[in-house]
């Protein structure tokens, strides 16, 4: 997902031309994240496991964003 976003940003912003997706992420996208890290498949999996557990038995009809805080900006 981040690579596609980085490719889009590279095309949309000529000053990023020639930058690798990782460089674009580190220079642009990462600055929007209060937790300063991208999500991993494990982050999503941990959330799914929690929601499937008895610990989440009273959680209903919620949208949960696993987004490193980007939605807080």
CHARMM-style PDB file with segment names, atoms N, HN, CA, C and O in Angstrom:
ATOM      1  N   UNK     1       0.819  -1.185   0.000  1.00  0.00      PROA
ATOM      2  CA  UNK     1       0.000   0.000   0.000  1.00  0.00      PROA
ATOM      3  C   UNK     1       0.871   1.261   0.000  1.00  0.00      PROA
ATOM      4  O   UNK     1       0.612   2.212  -0.737  1.00  0.00      PROA
ATOM      5  N   UNK     2       1.911   1.244   0.845  1.00  0.00      PROA
ATOM      6  HN  UNK     2       2.122   0.471   1.444  1.00  0.00      PROA
ATOM      7  CA  UNK     2       2.757   2.428   0.923  1.00  0.00      PROA
ATOM      8  C   UNK     2       3.534   2.640  -0.369  1.00  0.00      PROA
ATOM      9  O   UNK     2       3.786   3.780  -0.759  1.00  0.00      PROA
ATOM     10  N   UNK     3       3.912   1.565  -1.031  1.00  0.00      PROA
ATOM     11  HN  UNK     3       3.707   0.639  -0.714  1.00  0.00      PROA
ATOM     12  CA  UNK     3       4.644   1.719  -2.288  1.00  0.00      PROA
ATOM     13  C   UNK     3       3.769   2.385  -3.345  1.00  0.00      PROA
ATOM     14  O   UNK     3       4.244   3.233  -4.100  1.00  0.00      PROA
ATOM     15  N   UNK     4       2.491   2.004  -3.401  1.00  0.00      PROA
ATOM     16  HN  UNK     4       2.105   1.314  -2.788  1.00  0.00      PROA
ATOM     17  CA  UNK     4       1.587   2.652  -4.361  1.00  0.00      PROA
ATOM     18  C   UNK     4       1.421   4.128  -4.046  1.00  0.00      PROA
ATOM     19  O   UNK     4       1.430   4.966  -4.947  1.00  0.00      PROA
ATOM     20  N   UNK     5       1.269   4.447  -2.753  1.00  0.00      PROA
ATOM     21  HN  UNK     5       1.262   3.765  -2.021  1.00  0.00      PROA
ATOM     22  CA  UNK     5       1.152   5.845  -2.363  1.00  0.00      PROA
ATOM     23  C   UNK     5       2.426   6.606  -2.709  1.00  0.00      PROA
ATOM     24  O   UNK     5       2.360   7.726  -3.215  1.00  0.00      PROA
ATOM     25  N   UNK     6       3.574   6.013  -2.442  1.00  0.00      PROA
ATOM     26  HN  UNK     6       3.627   5.103  -2.030  1.00  0.00      PROA
ATOM     27  CA  UNK     6       4.849   6.663  -2.763  1.00  0.00      PROA
ATOM     28  C   UNK     6       4.973   6.888  -4.269  1.00  0.00      PROA
ATOM     29  O   UNK     6       5.436   7.945  -4.698  1.00  0.00      PROA
ATOM     30  N   UNK     7       4.564   5.907  -5.075  1.00  0.00      PROA
ATOM     31  HN  UNK     7       4.187   5.048  -4.727  1.00  0.00      PROA
ATOM     32  CA  UNK     7       4.615   6.074  -6.534  1.00  0.00      PROA
ATOM     33  C   UNK     7       3.708   7.204  -6.985  1.00  0.00      PROA
ATOM     34  O   UNK     7       4.080   7.990  -7.856  1.00  0.00      PROA
ATOM     35  N   UNK     8       2.512   7.292  -6.393  1.00  0.00      PROA
ATOM     36  HN  UNK     8       2.210   6.653  -5.685  1.00  0.00      PROA
ATOM     37  CA  UNK     8       1.589   8.384  -6.730  1.00  0.00      PROA
ATOM     38  C   UNK     8       2.204   9.733  -6.349  1.00  0.00      PROA
ATOM     39  O   UNK     8       2.188  10.672  -7.145  1.00  0.00      PROA
ATOM     40  N   UNK     9       2.746   9.828  -5.133  1.00  0.00      PROA
ATOM     41  HN  UNK     9       2.759   9.065  -4.486  1.00  0.00      PROA
ATOM     42  CA  UNK     9       3.346  11.080  -4.687  1.00  0.00      PROA
ATOM     43  C   UNK     9       4.523  11.482  -5.558  1.00  0.00      PROA
ATOM     44  O   UNK     9       4.732  12.668  -5.813  1.00  0.00      PROA
ATOM     45  N   UNK    10       5.295  10.498  -6.018  1.00  0.00      PROA
ATOM     46  HN  UNK    10       5.124   9.535  -5.811  1.00  0.00      PROA
ATOM     47  CA  UNK    10       6.437  10.783  -6.897  1.00  0.00      PROA
ATOM     48  C   UNK    10       5.962  11.369  -8.219  1.00  0.00      PROA
ATOM     49  O   UNK    10       6.565  12.308  -8.738  1.00  0.00      PROA
ATOM     50  N   UNK    11       4.881  10.816  -8.763  1.00  0.00      PROA
ATOM     51  HN  UNK    11       4.391  10.053  -8.342  1.00  0.00      PROA
ATOM     52  CA  UNK    11       4.336  11.349 -10.020  1.00  0.00      PROA
ATOM     53  C   UNK    11       3.713  12.724  -9.811  1.00  0.00      PROA
ATOM     54  O   UNK    11       3.818  13.587 -10.683  1.00  0.00      PROA
ATOM     55  N   UNK    12       3.072  12.938  -8.674  1.00  0.00      PROA
ATOM     56  HN  UNK    12       2.987  12.237  -7.966  1.00  0.00      PROA
ATOM     57  CA  UNK    12       2.364  14.191  -8.412  1.00  0.00      PROA
ATOM     58  C   UNK    12       3.303  15.325  -8.000  1.00  0.00      PROA
ATOM     59  O   UNK    12       2.964  16.499  -8.151  1.00  0.00      PROA
ATOM     60  N   UNK    13       4.469  14.980  -7.485  1.00  0.00      PROA
ATOM     61  HN  UNK    13       4.745  14.027  -7.363  1.00  0.00      PROA
ATOM     62  CA  UNK    13       5.391  15.993  -6.981  1.00  0.00      PROA
ATOM     63  C   UNK    13       6.745  15.836  -7.664  1.00  0.00      PROA
ATOM     64  O   UNK    13       7.513  14.941  -7.312  1.00  0.00      PROA
ATOM     65  N   UNK    14       7.043  16.687  -8.628  1.00  0.00      PROA
ATOM     66  HN  UNK    14       6.419  17.415  -8.914  1.00  0.00      PROA
ATOM     67  CA  UNK    14       8.292  16.558  -9.383  1.00  0.00      PROA
ATOM     68  C   UNK    14       9.552  16.611  -8.512  1.00  0.00      PROA
ATOM     69  O   UNK    14      10.583  16.065  -8.905  1.00  0.00      PROA
ATOM     70  N   UNK    15       9.496  17.246  -7.359  1.00  0.00      PROA
ATOM     71  HN  UNK    15       8.659  17.690  -7.041  1.00  0.00      PROA
ATOM     72  CA  UNK    15      10.684  17.315  -6.503  1.00  0.00      PROA
ATOM     73  C   UNK    15      11.050  15.949  -5.934  1.00  0.00      PROA
ATOM     74  O   UNK    15      12.158  15.767  -5.430  1.00  0.00      PROA
ATOM     75  N   UNK    16      10.131  14.987  -6.010  1.00  0.00      PROA
ATOM     76  HN  UNK    16       9.231  15.135  -6.419  1.00  0.00      PROA
ATOM     77  CA  UNK    16      10.402  13.632  -5.516  1.00  0.00      PROA
ATOM     78  C   UNK    16      10.870  12.687  -6.620  1.00  0.00      PROA
ATOM     79  O   UNK    16      11.102  11.504  -6.369  1.00  0.00      PROA
ATOM     80  N   UNK    17      11.009  13.203  -7.834  1.00  0.00      PROA
ATOM     81  HN  UNK    17      10.821  14.164  -8.038  1.00  0.00      PROA
ATOM     82  CA  UNK    17      11.412  12.368  -8.964  1.00  0.00      PROA
ATOM     83  C   UNK    17      12.722  11.657  -8.656  1.00  0.00      PROA
ATOM     84  O   UNK    17      13.676  12.274  -8.182  1.00  0.00      PROA
ATOM     85  N   UNK    18      12.760  10.382  -8.924  1.00  0.00      PROA
ATOM     86  HN  UNK    18      11.985   9.881  -9.309  1.00  0.00      PROA
ATOM     87  CA  UNK    18      13.956   9.581  -8.715  1.00  0.00      PROA
ATOM     88  C   UNK    18      14.096   9.027  -7.307  1.00  0.00      PROA
ATOM     89  O   UNK    18      14.989   8.221  -7.046  1.00  0.00      PROA
ATOM     90  N   UNK    19      13.226   9.449  -6.396  1.00  0.00      PROA
ATOM     91  HN  UNK    19      12.501  10.104  -6.608  1.00  0.00      PROA
ATOM     92  CA  UNK    19      13.292   8.934  -5.019  1.00  0.00      PROA
ATOM     93  C   UNK    19      12.690   7.538  -4.966  1.00  0.00      PROA
ATOM     94  O   UNK    19      11.718   7.245  -5.663  1.00  0.00      PROA
ATOM     95  N   UNK    20      13.261   6.697  -4.151  1.00  0.00      PROA
ATOM     96  HN  UNK    20      14.051   6.935  -3.585  1.00  0.00      PROA
ATOM     97  CA  UNK    20      12.715   5.351  -3.981  1.00  0.00      PROA
ATOM     98  C   UNK    20      11.444   5.431  -3.141  1.00  0.00      PROA
ATOM     99  O   UNK    20      11.256   6.397  -2.402  1.00  0.00      PROA
ATOM    100  N   UNK    21      10.559   4.418  -3.245  1.00  0.00      PROA
ATOM    101  HN  UNK    21      10.712   3.633  -3.846  1.00  0.00      PROA
ATOM    102  CA  UNK    21       9.362   4.417  -2.409  1.00  0.00      PROA
ATOM    103  C   UNK    21       9.696   4.565  -0.919  1.00  0.00      PROA
ATOM    104  O   UNK    21       8.980   5.252  -0.189  1.00  0.00      PROA
ATOM    105  N   UNK    22      10.767   3.930  -0.473  1.00  0.00      PROA
ATOM    106  HN  UNK    22      11.348   3.372  -1.065  1.00  0.00      PROA
ATOM    107  CA  UNK    22      11.145   4.033   0.945  1.00  0.00      PROA
ATOM    108  C   UNK    22      11.559   5.459   1.295  1.00  0.00      PROA
ATOM    109  O   UNK    22      11.216   5.960   2.367  1.00  0.00      PROA
ATOM    110  N   UNK    23      12.295   6.116   0.398  1.00  0.00      PROA
ATOM    111  HN  UNK    23      12.574   5.710  -0.472  1.00  0.00      PROA
ATOM    112  CA  UNK    23      12.692   7.503   0.643  1.00  0.00      PROA
ATOM    113  C   UNK    23      11.476   8.424   0.687  1.00  0.00      PROA
ATOM    114  O   UNK    23      11.402   9.326   1.522  1.00  0.00      PROA
ATOM    115  N   UNK    24      10.522   8.189  -0.218  1.00  0.00      PROA
ATOM    116  HN  UNK    24      10.583   7.456  -0.895  1.00  0.00      PROA
ATOM    117  CA  UNK    24       9.294   8.995  -0.217  1.00  0.00      PROA
ATOM    118  C   UNK    24       8.545   8.768   1.087  1.00  0.00      PROA
ATOM    119  O   UNK    24       8.079   9.719   1.716  1.00  0.00      PROA
ATOM    120  N   UNK    25       8.431   7.515   1.489  1.00  0.00      PROA
ATOM    121  HN  UNK    25       8.809   6.743   0.978  1.00  0.00      PROA
ATOM    122  CA  UNK    25       7.740   7.220   2.748  1.00  0.00      PROA
ATOM    123  C   UNK    25       8.429   7.933   3.905  1.00  0.00      PROA
ATOM    124  O   UNK    25       7.777   8.619   4.692  1.00  0.00      PROA
ATOM    125  N   UNK    26       9.739   7.772   4.010  1.00  0.00      PROA
ATOM    126  HN  UNK    26      10.269   7.215   3.371  1.00  0.00      PROA
ATOM    127  CA  UNK    26      10.473   8.368   5.122  1.00  0.00      PROA
ATOM    128  C   UNK    26      10.424   9.892   5.099  1.00  0.00      PROA
ATOM    129  O   UNK    26      10.439  10.528   6.153  1.00  0.00      PROA
ATOM    130  N   UNK    27      10.365  10.478   3.912  1.00  0.00      PROA
ATOM    131  HN  UNK    27      10.353   9.961   3.056  1.00  0.00      PROA
ATOM    132  CA  UNK    27      10.388  11.927   3.805  1.00  0.00      PROA
ATOM    133  C   UNK    27       9.042  12.601   3.839  1.00  0.00      PROA
ATOM    134  O   UNK    27       8.952  13.773   4.206  1.00  0.00      PROA
ATOM    135  N   UNK    28       7.987  11.894   3.465  1.00  0.00      PROA
ATOM    136  HN  UNK    28       8.060  10.942   3.167  1.00  0.00      PROA
ATOM    137  CA  UNK    28       6.678  12.528   3.338  1.00  0.00      PROA
ATOM    138  C   UNK    28       5.632  11.848   4.223  1.00  0.00      PROA
ATOM    139  O   UNK    28       5.061  12.473   5.117  1.00  0.00      PROA
ATOM    140  N   UNK    29       5.396  10.601   3.973  1.00  0.00      PROA
ATOM    141  HN  UNK    29       5.859  10.093   3.248  1.00  0.00      PROA
ATOM    142  CA  UNK    29       4.301   9.900   4.633  1.00  0.00      PROA
ATOM    143  C   UNK    29       4.568   9.730   6.124  1.00  0.00      PROA
ATOM    144  O   UNK    29       3.671   9.936   6.941  1.00  0.00      PROA
ATOM    145  N   UNK    30       5.772   9.363   6.478  1.00  0.00      PROA
ATOM    146  HN  UNK    30       6.500   9.196   5.814  1.00  0.00      PROA
ATOM    147  CA  UNK    30       6.096   9.103   7.874  1.00  0.00      PROA
ATOM    148  C   UNK    30       5.873  10.341   8.743  1.00  0.00      PROA
ATOM    149  O   UNK    30       5.536  10.222   9.921  1.00  0.00      PROA
ATOM    150  N   UNK    31       6.061  11.530   8.162  1.00  0.00      PROA
ATOM    151  HN  UNK    31       6.335  11.626   7.205  1.00  0.00      PROA
ATOM    152  CA  UNK    31       5.850  12.767   8.913  1.00  0.00      PROA
ATOM    153  C   UNK    31       4.385  12.953   9.327  1.00  0.00      PROA
ATOM    154  O   UNK    31       4.100  13.699  10.264  1.00  0.00      PROA
ATOM    155  N   UNK    32       3.466  12.287   8.641  1.00  0.00      PROA
ATOM    156  HN  UNK    32       3.698  11.681   7.880  1.00  0.00      PROA
ATOM    157  CA  UNK    32       2.044  12.399   8.972  1.00  0.00      PROA
ATOM    158  C   UNK    32       1.624  11.437  10.079  1.00  0.00      PROA
ATOM    159  O   UNK    32       0.486  11.493  10.547  1.00  0.00      PROA
ATOM    160  N   UNK    33       2.534  10.553  10.503  1.00  0.00      PROA
ATOM    161  HN  UNK    33       3.458  10.508  10.123  1.00  0.00      PROA
ATOM    162  CA  UNK    33       2.190   9.508  11.461  1.00  0.00      PROA
ATOM    163  C   UNK    33       2.722   9.835  12.853  1.00  0.00      PROA
ATOM    164  O   UNK    33       3.935   9.848  13.064  1.00  0.00      PROA
ATOM    165  N   UNK    34       1.836  10.097  13.795  1.00  0.00      PROA
ATOM    166  HN  UNK    34       0.851  10.087  13.624  1.00  0.00      PROA
ATOM    167  CA  UNK    34       2.303  10.386  15.154  1.00  0.00      PROA
ATOM    168  C   UNK    34       3.115   9.247  15.769  1.00  0.00      PROA
ATOM    169  O   UNK    34       4.006   9.509  16.578  1.00  0.00      PROA
ATOM    170  N   UNK    35       2.837   7.995  15.413  1.00  0.00      PROA
ATOM    171  HN  UNK    35       2.113   7.782  14.757  1.00  0.00      PROA
ATOM    172  CA  UNK    35       3.560   6.871  16.003  1.00  0.00      PROA
ATOM    173  C   UNK    35       4.834   6.544  15.244  1.00  0.00      PROA
ATOM    174  O   UNK    35       5.580   5.646  15.634  1.00  0.00      PROA
ATOM    175  N   UNK    36       5.090   7.278  14.146  1.00  0.00      PROA
ATOM    176  HN  UNK    36       4.485   8.007  13.828  1.00  0.00      PROA
ATOM    177  CA  UNK    36       6.364   7.211  13.429  1.00  0.00      PROA
ATOM    178  C   UNK    36       6.736   5.827  12.910  1.00  0.00      PROA
ATOM    179  O   UNK    36       7.911   5.460  12.910  1.00  0.00      PROA
ATOM    180  N   UNK    37       5.729   5.044  12.460  1.00  0.00      PROA
ATOM    181  HN  UNK    37       4.774   5.342  12.460  1.00  0.00      PROA
ATOM    182  CA  UNK    37       6.043   3.751  11.864  1.00  0.00      PROA
ATOM    183  C   UNK    37       4.886   3.318  10.973  1.00  0.00      PROA
ATOM    184  O   UNK    37       3.731   3.643  11.250  1.00  0.00      PROA
ATOM    185  N   UNK    38       5.189   2.593   9.912  1.00  0.00      PROA
ATOM    186  HN  UNK    38       6.127   2.329   9.687  1.00  0.00      PROA
ATOM    187  CA  UNK    38       4.114   2.073   9.063  1.00  0.00      PROA
ATOM    188  C   UNK    38       3.448   0.866   9.726  1.00  0.00      PROA
ATOM    189  O   UNK    38       4.024   0.224  10.605  1.00  0.00      PROA
ATOM    190  N   UNK    39       2.250   0.580   9.294  1.00  0.00      PROA
ATOM    191  HN  UNK    39       1.783   1.101   8.581  1.00  0.00      PROA
ATOM    192  CA  UNK    39       1.583  -0.618   9.788  1.00  0.00      PROA
ATOM    193  C   UNK    39       2.211  -1.838   9.142  1.00  0.00      PROA
ATOM    194  O   UNK    39       2.697  -1.786   8.012  1.00  0.00      PROA
ATOM    195  N   UNK    40       2.189  -2.923   9.875  1.00  0.00      PROA
ATOM    196  HN  UNK    40       1.794  -2.965  10.792  1.00  0.00      PROA
ATOM    197  CA  UNK    40       2.701  -4.191   9.359  1.00  0.00      PROA
ATOM    198  C   UNK    40       1.543  -5.176   9.281  1.00  0.00      PROA
ATOM    199  O   UNK    40       0.508  -4.960   9.911  1.00  0.00      PROA
ATOM    200  N   UNK    41       1.700  -6.242   8.524  1.00  0.00      PROA
ATOM    201  HN  UNK    41       2.540  -6.417   8.012  1.00  0.00      PROA
ATOM    202  CA  UNK    41       0.664  -7.275   8.528  1.00  0.00      PROA
ATOM    203  C   UNK    41       0.398  -7.794   9.948  1.00  0.00      PROA
ATOM    204  O   UNK    41      -0.729  -8.159  10.283  1.00  0.00      PROA
ATOM    205  N   UNK    42       1.444  -7.822  10.772  1.00  0.00      PROA
ATOM    206  HN  UNK    42       2.360  -7.526  10.501  1.00  0.00      PROA
ATOM    207  CA  UNK    42       1.277  -8.286  12.149  1.00  0.00      PROA
ATOM    208  C   UNK    42       0.370  -7.350  12.948  1.00  0.00      PROA
ATOM    209  O   UNK    42      -0.404  -7.808  13.788  1.00  0.00      PROA
ATOM    210  N   UNK    43       0.462  -6.037  12.692  1.00  0.00      PROA
ATOM    211  HN  UNK    43       1.091  -5.665  12.010  1.00  0.00      PROA
ATOM    212  CA  UNK    43      -0.407  -5.081  13.377  1.00  0.00      PROA
ATOM    213  C   UNK    43      -1.873  -5.361  13.058  1.00  0.00      PROA
ATOM    214  O   UNK    43      -2.726  -5.359  13.946  1.00  0.00      PROA
ATOM    215  N   UNK    44      -2.145  -5.597  11.800  1.00  0.00      PROA
ATOM    216  HN  UNK    44      -1.452  -5.599  11.080  1.00  0.00      PROA
ATOM    217  CA  UNK    44      -3.517  -5.892  11.380  1.00  0.00      PROA
ATOM    218  C   UNK    44      -3.951  -7.229  11.973  1.00  0.00      PROA
ATOM    219  O   UNK    44      -5.062  -7.352  12.488  1.00  0.00      PROA
ATOM    220  N   UNK    45      -3.078  -8.225  11.901  1.00  0.00      PROA
ATOM    221  HN  UNK    45      -2.175  -8.125  11.483  1.00  0.00      PROA
ATOM    222  CA  UNK    45      -3.390  -9.549  12.447  1.00  0.00      PROA
ATOM    223  C   UNK    45      -3.644  -9.504  13.938  1.00  0.00      PROA
ATOM    224  O   UNK    45      -4.569 -10.152  14.427  1.00  0.00      PROA
ATOM    225  N   UNK    46      -2.836  -8.747  14.672  1.00  0.00      PROA
ATOM    226  HN  UNK    46      -2.084  -8.221  14.275  1.00  0.00      PROA
ATOM    227  CA  UNK    46      -3.043  -8.642  16.117  1.00  0.00      PROA
ATOM    228  C   UNK    46      -4.400  -8.031  16.439  1.00  0.00      PROA
ATOM    229  O   UNK    46      -5.063  -8.449  17.388  1.00  0.00      PROA
ATOM    230  N   UNK    47      -4.810  -7.050  15.657  1.00  0.00      PROA
ATOM    231  HN  UNK    47      -4.271  -6.710  14.887  1.00  0.00      PROA
ATOM    232  CA  UNK    47      -6.124  -6.451  15.869  1.00  0.00      PROA
ATOM    233  C   UNK    47      -7.223  -7.455  15.583  1.00  0.00      PROA
ATOM    234  O   UNK    47      -8.191  -7.548  16.338  1.00  0.00      PROA
ATOM    235  N   UNK    48      -7.084  -8.209  14.502  1.00  0.00      PROA
ATOM    236  HN  UNK    48      -6.298  -8.133  13.889  1.00  0.00      PROA
ATOM    237  CA  UNK    48      -8.086  -9.220  14.161  1.00  0.00      PROA
ATOM    238  C   UNK    48      -8.167 -10.302  15.231  1.00  0.00      PROA
ATOM    239  O   UNK    48      -9.259 -10.740  15.592  1.00  0.00      PROA
ATOM    240  N   UNK    49      -7.020 -10.731  15.737  1.00  0.00      PROA
ATOM    241  HN  UNK    49      -6.132 -10.375  15.444  1.00  0.00      PROA
ATOM    242  CA  UNK    49      -7.010 -11.751  16.789  1.00  0.00      PROA
ATOM    243  C   UNK    49      -7.688 -11.216  18.042  1.00  0.00      PROA
ATOM    244  O   UNK    49      -8.473 -11.921  18.676  1.00  0.00      PROA
ATOM    245  N   UNK    50      -7.388  -9.977  18.398  1.00  0.00      PROA
ATOM    246  HN  UNK    50      -6.750  -9.404  17.882  1.00  0.00      PROA
ATOM    247  CA  UNK    50      -8.040  -9.380  19.558  1.00  0.00      PROA
ATOM    248  C   UNK    50      -9.553  -9.347  19.372  1.00  0.00      PROA
ATOM    249  O   UNK    50     -10.300  -9.729  20.272  1.00  0.00      PROA
ATOM    250  N   UNK    51     -10.007  -8.889  18.200  1.00  0.00      PROA
ATOM    251  HN  UNK    51      -9.400  -8.578  17.468  1.00  0.00      PROA
ATOM    252  CA  UNK    51     -11.449  -8.792  17.962  1.00  0.00      PROA
ATOM    253  C   UNK    51     -12.130 -10.151  17.963  1.00  0.00      PROA
ATOM    254  O   UNK    51     -13.313 -10.259  18.287  1.00  0.00      PROA
ATOM    255  N   UNK    52     -11.386 -11.185  17.601  1.00  0.00      PROA
ATOM    256  HN  UNK    52     -10.425 -11.097  17.338  1.00  0.00      PROA
ATOM    257  CA  UNK    52     -11.947 -12.537  17.606  1.00  0.00      PROA
ATOM    258  C   UNK    52     -11.885 -13.182  18.994  1.00  0.00      PROA
ATOM    259  O   UNK    52     -12.442 -14.259  19.207  1.00  0.00      PROA
ATOM    260  N   UNK    53     -11.211 -12.526  19.924  1.00  0.00      PROA
ATOM    261  HN  UNK    53     -10.759 -11.651  19.751  1.00  0.00      PROA
ATOM    262  CA  UNK    53     -11.043 -13.103  21.260  1.00  0.00      PROA
ATOM    263  C   UNK    53     -12.210 -12.753  22.180  1.00  0.00      PROA
ATOM    264  O   UNK    53     -13.035 -11.891  21.877  1.00  0.00      PROA
ATOM    265  N   UNK    54     -12.246 -13.437  23.287  1.00  0.00      PROA
ATOM    266  HN  UNK    54     -11.575 -14.137  23.533  1.00  0.00      PROA
ATOM    267  CA  UNK    54     -13.267 -13.171  24.300  1.00  0.00      PROA
ATOM    268  C   UNK    54     -13.085 -11.782  24.919  1.00  0.00      PROA
ATOM    269  O   UNK    54     -14.039 -11.204  25.439  1.00  0.00      PROA
ATOM    270  N   UNK    55     -11.867 -11.251  24.861  1.00  0.00      PROA
ATOM    271  HN  UNK    55     -11.093 -11.721  24.438  1.00  0.00      PROA
ATOM    272  CA  UNK    55     -11.599  -9.913  25.403  1.00  0.00      PROA
ATOM    273  C   UNK    55     -12.390  -8.822  24.680  1.00  0.00      PROA
ATOM    274  O   UNK    55     -12.627  -7.753  25.244  1.00  0.00      PROA
ATOM    275  N   UNK    56     -12.794  -9.079  23.456  1.00  0.00      PROA
ATOM    276  HN  UNK    56     -12.602  -9.947  22.997  1.00  0.00      PROA
ATOM    277  CA  UNK    56     -13.519  -8.088  22.665  1.00  0.00      PROA
ATOM    278  C   UNK    56     -15.003  -8.428  22.556  1.00  0.00      PROA
ATOM    279  O   UNK    56     -15.687  -7.919  21.668  1.00  0.00      PROA
ATOM    280  N   UNK    57     -15.499  -9.266  23.430  1.00  0.00      PROA
ATOM    281  HN  UNK    57     -14.943  -9.680  24.151  1.00  0.00      PROA
ATOM    282  CA  UNK    57     -16.876  -9.766  23.306  1.00  0.00      PROA
ATOM    283  C   UNK    57     -17.934  -8.670  23.335  1.00  0.00      PROA
ATOM    284  O   UNK    57     -19.021  -8.853  22.787  1.00  0.00      PROA
ATOM    285  N   UNK    58     -17.642  -7.549  23.956  1.00  0.00      PROA
ATOM    286  HN  UNK    58     -16.758  -7.401  24.401  1.00  0.00      PROA
ATOM    287  CA  UNK    58     -18.624  -6.474  24.038  1.00  0.00      PROA
ATOM    288  C   UNK    58     -18.424  -5.381  22.995  1.00  0.00      PROA
ATOM    289  O   UNK    58     -19.127  -4.371  23.017  1.00  0.00      PROA
ATOM    290  N   UNK    59     -17.489  -5.567  22.097  1.00  0.00      PROA
ATOM    291  HN  UNK    59     -16.917  -6.387  22.079  1.00  0.00      PROA
ATOM    292  CA  UNK    59     -17.267  -4.587  21.036  1.00  0.00      PROA
ATOM    293  C   UNK    59     -18.162  -4.950  19.858  1.00  0.00      PROA
ATOM    294  O   UNK    59     -18.072  -6.048  19.308  1.00  0.00      PROA
ATOM    295  N   UNK    60     -19.015  -4.023  19.486  1.00  0.00      PROA
ATOM    296  HN  UNK    60     -19.088  -3.132  19.933  1.00  0.00      PROA
ATOM    297  CA  UNK    60     -19.919  -4.254  18.355  1.00  0.00      PROA
ATOM    298  C   UNK    60     -19.983  -3.000  17.480  1.00  0.00      PROA
ATOM    299  O   UNK    60     -19.855  -1.877  17.968  1.00  0.00      PROA
ATOM    300  N   UNK    61     -20.179  -3.210  16.213  1.00  0.00      PROA
ATOM    301  HN  UNK    61     -20.283  -4.122  15.816  1.00  0.00      PROA
ATOM    302  CA  UNK    61     -20.434  -2.135  15.243  1.00  0.00      PROA
ATOM    303  C   UNK    61     -19.434  -0.988  15.335  1.00  0.00      PROA
ATOM    304  O   UNK    61     -19.828   0.176  15.395  1.00  0.00      PROA
ATOM    305  N   UNK    62     -18.158  -1.308  15.346  1.00  0.00      PROA
ATOM    306  HN  UNK    62     -17.838  -2.254  15.297  1.00  0.00      PROA
ATOM    307  CA  UNK    62     -17.117  -0.288  15.432  1.00  0.00      PROA
ATOM    308  C   UNK    62     -16.212  -0.358  14.211  1.00  0.00      PROA
ATOM    309  O   UNK    62     -15.979  -1.427  13.647  1.00  0.00      PROA
ATOM    310  N   UNK    63     -15.717   0.785  13.824  1.00  0.00      PROA
ATOM    311  HN  UNK    63     -15.906   1.653  14.283  1.00  0.00      PROA
ATOM    312  CA  UNK    63     -14.673   0.846  12.805  1.00  0.00      PROA
ATOM    313  C   UNK    63     -13.363   1.058  13.544  1.00  0.00      PROA
ATOM    314  O   UNK    63     -13.210   2.039  14.272  1.00  0.00      PROA
ATOM    315  N   UNK    64     -12.426   0.154  13.365  1.00  0.00      PROA
ATOM    316  HN  UNK    64     -12.550  -0.643  12.774  1.00  0.00      PROA
ATOM    317  CA  UNK    64     -11.143   0.257  14.048  1.00  0.00      PROA
ATOM    318  C   UNK    64     -10.063   0.524  13.005  1.00  0.00      PROA
ATOM    319  O   UNK    64      -9.848  -0.269  12.088  1.00  0.00      PROA
ATOM    320  N   UNK    65      -9.401   1.643  13.165  1.00  0.00      PROA
ATOM    321  HN  UNK    65      -9.576   2.288  13.909  1.00  0.00      PROA
ATOM    322  CA  UNK    65      -8.337   2.039  12.240  1.00  0.00      PROA
ATOM    323  C   UNK    65      -6.988   1.647  12.823  1.00  0.00      PROA
ATOM    324  O   UNK    65      -6.583   2.151  13.871  1.00  0.00      PROA
ATOM    325  N   UNK    66      -6.312   0.767  12.154  1.00  0.00      PROA
ATOM    326  HN  UNK    66      -6.641   0.357  11.303  1.00  0.00      PROA
ATOM    327  CA  UNK    66      -4.945   0.413  12.524  1.00  0.00      PROA
ATOM    328  C   UNK    66      -4.075   1.263  11.598  1.00  0.00      PROA
ATOM    329  O   UNK    66      -3.747   0.866  10.480  1.00  0.00      PROA
ATOM    330  N   UNK    67      -3.710   2.459  12.106  1.00  0.00      PROA
ATOM    331  HN  UNK    67      -3.977   2.782  13.015  1.00  0.00      PROA
ATOM    332  CA  UNK    67      -3.140   3.452  11.197  1.00  0.00      PROA
ATOM    333  C   UNK    67      -1.958   4.238  11.766  1.00  0.00      PROA
ATOM    334  O   UNK    67      -1.595   5.278  11.216  1.00  0.00      PROA
ATOM    335  N   UNK    68      -1.361   3.771  12.837  1.00  0.00      PROA
ATOM    336  HN  UNK    68      -1.655   2.926  13.284  1.00  0.00      PROA
ATOM    337  CA  UNK    68      -0.226   4.471  13.453  1.00  0.00      PROA
ATOM    338  C   UNK    68      -0.548   5.915  13.796  1.00  0.00      PROA
ATOM    339  O   UNK    68       0.342   6.765  13.834  1.00  0.00      PROA
ATOM    340  N   UNK    69      -1.813   6.190  14.046  1.00  0.00      PROA
ATOM    341  HN  UNK    69      -2.536   5.500  14.016  1.00  0.00      PROA
ATOM    342  CA  UNK    69      -2.216   7.526  14.458  1.00  0.00      PROA
ATOM    343  C   UNK    69      -2.437   8.519  13.338  1.00  0.00      PROA
ATOM    344  O   UNK    69      -2.709   9.689  13.608  1.00  0.00      PROA
ATOM    345  N   UNK    70      -2.329   8.091  12.082  1.00  0.00      PROA
ATOM    346  HN  UNK    70      -2.109   7.141  11.862  1.00  0.00      PROA
ATOM    347  CA  UNK    70      -2.463   9.028  10.964  1.00  0.00      PROA
ATOM    348  C   UNK    70      -3.843   9.674  10.928  1.00  0.00      PROA
ATOM    349  O   UNK    70      -3.985  10.798  10.446  1.00  0.00      PROA
ATOM    350  N   UNK    71      -4.853   8.984  11.428  1.00  0.00      PROA
ATOM    351  HN  UNK    71      -4.737   8.071  11.819  1.00  0.00      PROA
ATOM    352  CA  UNK    71      -6.210   9.534  11.447  1.00  0.00      PROA
ATOM    353  C   UNK    71      -6.362  10.622  12.503  1.00  0.00      PROA
ATOM    354  O   UNK    71      -7.358  11.345  12.495  1.00  0.00      PROA
ATOM    355  N   UNK    72      -5.407  10.754  13.404  1.00  0.00      PROA
ATOM    356  HN  UNK    72      -4.598  10.166  13.410  1.00  0.00      PROA
ATOM    357  CA  UNK    72      -5.470  11.786  14.437  1.00  0.00      PROA
ATOM    358  C   UNK    72      -5.045  13.137  13.895  1.00  0.00      PROA
ATOM    359  O   UNK    72      -5.377  14.162  14.490  1.00  0.00      PROA
ATOM    360  N   UNK    73      -4.325  13.171  12.793  1.00  0.00      PROA
ATOM    361  HN  UNK    73      -4.056  12.338  12.310  1.00  0.00      PROA
ATOM    362  CA  UNK    73      -3.844  14.437  12.237  1.00  0.00      PROA
ATOM    363  C   UNK    73      -4.946  15.219  11.595  1.00  0.00      PROA
ATOM    364  OT1 UNK    73      -4.708  16.310  11.077  1.00  0.00      PROA
TER     365      UNK     73
END
